[in-house]
Amino acid sequence: MKRSRRKSREEILKEKMPTGVKGLDHLLSGGVNRNNSLLIEGPPGSGKSTFAIQMLYQGAKLFKEPGILVAFEEFPNQIYQEYADYGFDLAQMEKENLLRVIWTEPRKVLDGSTGKEDLIGRIIRDMGAKRLVIDSISHFKRVTNKESELREILHRILNNFKMQSVNAILVKEIDPGPGDSISFEEYAVDASIRLINCPSGSTGENQRAIQIRKTRGQKHISGTHPFEFQRDGIQVFPHLRPVDIESLIPPKQTSARKIPTGVPGLDSLIGGGFEEASVNLVVGYSGTGKTTLARRFLHSHLAQGLKALHLSFQEIEERFLRAAESFSIDFRTYRENDQFDFKHLSPVGLTPEKLLQDLTLRILKNNYDCMVIDSISDLKTSISDPEKLREIIHLLVLLFRRAGITTLALNESEEISGNISLSGLDFAYLADSVIQLSLAEIDGKVHRFLAIMKMANTDHSKDLHEFLITSQGMELRAKATGLSGILTGHTAGRFEAVADQVLEPLDQSTRALAEVLASNQLSEQDRKKVISAREKLGIADIVLKEHFGLTDLSAIVEEMERDN
């Protein structure tokens, strides 16, 4: 079966009218079909006129397609000044005969469809116009209030422009109240866009979004997609689907090699390290050491010449860099060498679609090997809808795995005590591994502990280990033998006392046997018995120290060399 040939830009332009609005053409599969009409409707302040005029301006500037704006309220000079703030030099486009702004009455637009002198039609022919905006068709009610007559007027206008090979873009106001009514204008046009402008529940700014209601004769992506007013106009942030991620990000070839965690001793607990392109979750409440582990993870990759990204929703870049320097990690040099990127996004008013798009573009541009997200908890705060949060997390995991990025995602526990949850909104079921960090008060001191809760495809350690945070980062120490309930915040038993009670008497017995041997007062038979007992105690000492996580291998090697 032959693959279909990808169409050239020229072929696409013959079939489609690109809107020129960032993100919108993705929703419209490249743009609006040629000669088709487009309705843009929404409540006051939603951006209807800006959408329409941006389509005109970008059509003229990017595609050299002449356009006409028919305005019933504002004069041309007002429009020029208003849209200059977005960098739209409408006056210059008019000088180049690529744009014409006409202030007129609604009745004049009807002349071309009634056989009278057609001012608009003459300008279309003189310019060779391909796009025409009417702002707004709500003013046709100044001609008649009868819906049947308004319907007839609209049909005549649309047919007139279609016969002149023009894409008509109609602007219409709708009431801001609730409801999902369908107006007769939506039935008449070929394509319909509705804009949403509603108050935010958490920030002072309104939340704006766009819906593609219909597109006759072409495909489009449905749903609600946020957009923003930016310095250069409007940008739409499509709600990406898994198929969009797969089409944007080619799958990266990965190997079976293990990726180091950057923490001495931790790799051996998880079978040699993280799997390449895996998504790994570090869970713990505030102060347990999640960020410290993340810094060591990033640094171990950067030291190998790899590229890394740190995404933070709380800490700004300078604060992050200074904190790392206190642990003798110089991220600034890696930053200057374009090895390391730091991205800060405030969780207040966060647009998930914008985050996903930003990460996708960054990954395509920089080809990262690893990244840290600090933290998933902030995403939970920003996205109140559990289903939407779940969908965004799924898309992020798909993005990272497809791009071959080994990811460490931090997640702050809400409570110090309670049951351990690896389901629900913790998203542990999506992660390849889960590392739990905890605090426990023992004998009047606060201790930190680490447990491997999940490690896909690996027979990982099931032991709980104490760790310290030092000037060098994390340092794994003893197993938490003799203790229980640490992960749930209800610690019971003894920790240090158990090791002391067992190991100290063992050391004393070993030293006593050594003194007996040194006295040279034993018979040969008794001497052999003491040597055998000492060897057994030595083995027991090594096993128990390993059990408590206190084995000093270098000291053992030195002692063996002395004995030899």
Secondary structure by P-SEA (a helix, b strand, c coil): ccccccccaaaaaacccccccccccccccccccccbbbbbbbcccccaaaaaaaaaaaaaacccccbbbbbccccaaaaaaaacccccaaaaaaaaccbbbbbbccccccccccccccaaaaaaaaacccbbbbccccccccccccaaaaaaaaaaaaaaaaaaccbbbbbbbbbcccccccccccccccbbbbbbbbbbccccbbbbbccccccccccccccbbbbbbccccbbbbccccaaaaaaaccbbbbccbbbbcccccccccccccccccbbbbbbbcccccaaaaaaaaaaaaaaacccbbbbbccccaaaaaaaaaaacccaaaaaaaccbbbbbbbcccccaaaaaaaaaaaaacccccccccccaaaaaaacccaaaaaaaaaaaaaaaaaaccbbbbbbbbcccccccccccccccccccbbbbbbccccccbbbbbbbbccccccccccbbbbbbbccccbbbbbcccccccccccccccccaaaaaaccaaaaaaaaaaaaaaaaccccaaaaaaaaaaaaaaaaaaaaaaaaaccccaaaaaaaaaaac
